Amino acid sequence: MRKQDIEITISPSGEVEFTVKGIKGSSCLDATKFLEEALGGEVVEQERTSEYYEEGQSSYVSSYAGGDDD
């Protein structure tokens, strides 16, 4: 089985970026749904990697703004 990773980076300003590796096709969107829900912020940018366009599962990079400051 191929190694699958989600790399998460949090900047000093609170912006969260995660990169999915080892999942080809659009399945990466399903694999990271829990992160999107947990972060609760707005998707600022989404970049699909070359793995996204391969058959099967996918890979992409997303950046999120911080959550609510209530």
C-alpha positions as CSV (number, residue, x, y, z in Angstrom):
1,M,0.0,0.0,0.0
2,R,1.3,3.5,-0.9
3,K,2.0,5.9,2.0
4,Q,-0.6,8.6,2.5
5,D,0.2,11.8,4.4
6,I,-1.5,15.1,5.3
7,E,1.0,17.7,6.2
8,I,-0.4,20.6,8.3
9,T,1.3,24.0,8.7
10,I,0.1,26.8,10.9
11,S,1.6,30.2,10.3
12,P,2.2,32.8,13.1
13,S,-0.8,34.7,11.8
14,G,-3.0,31.6,12.4
15,E,-3.4,30.7,8.7
16,V,-3.5,26.9,8.3
17,E,-2.2,25.1,5.2
18,F,-2.4,21.4,4.5
19,T,-0.9,19.3,1.8
20,V,-2.2,15.9,0.9
21,K,0.3,13.4,-0.5
22,G,-0.1,9.8,-1.8
23,I,-3.8,10.1,-2.6
24,K,-4.6,10.3,-6.3
25,G,-7.7,11.7,-8.0
26,S,-10.4,13.6,-6.2
27,S,-10.5,11.3,-3.2
28,C,-8.2,13.8,-1.3
29,L,-11.2,16.1,-1.1
30,D,-13.0,13.4,0.9
31,A,-9.9,12.6,3.0
32,T,-9.6,16.2,4.2
33,K,-13.3,17.0,4.8
34,F,-12.8,16.5,8.5
35,L,-10.1,19.2,8.6
36,E,-12.2,21.7,6.7
37,E,-15.1,21.1,9.2
38,A,-12.7,21.3,12.3
39,L,-11.1,24.5,11.1
40,G,-14.4,26.2,10.4
41,G,-12.7,29.1,8.6
42,E,-12.9,30.2,5.0
43,V,-11.0,28.5,2.3
44,V,-8.6,31.2,1.0
45,E,-6.8,29.2,-1.7
46,Q,-6.9,25.6,-3.1
47,E,-4.2,24.3,-5.4
48,R,-4.5,20.9,-7.0
49,T,-1.2,19.0,-7.4
50,S,-0.3,16.7,-10.3
51,E,-1.5,13.7,-8.2
52,Y,-5.0,15.1,-8.3
53,Y,-5.1,14.6,-12.0
54,E,-3.9,11.0,-11.8
55,E,-6.3,8.0,-11.7
56,G,-7.6,7.1,-8.3
57,Q,-7.1,9.3,-5.3
58,S,-5.8,12.9,-5.2
59,S,-3.4,15.4,-3.7
60,Y,-3.8,19.2,-3.2
61,V,-2.8,22.1,-1.0
62,S,-5.4,24.2,0.9
63,S,-5.0,27.4,2.9
64,Y,-7.6,28.5,5.5
65,A,-8.1,31.7,7.3
66,G,-8.4,31.5,11.1
67,G,-11.7,30.5,12.6
68,D,-14.2,32.8,14.3
69,D,-12.8,35.2,16.9
70,D,-16.0,35.5,18.9
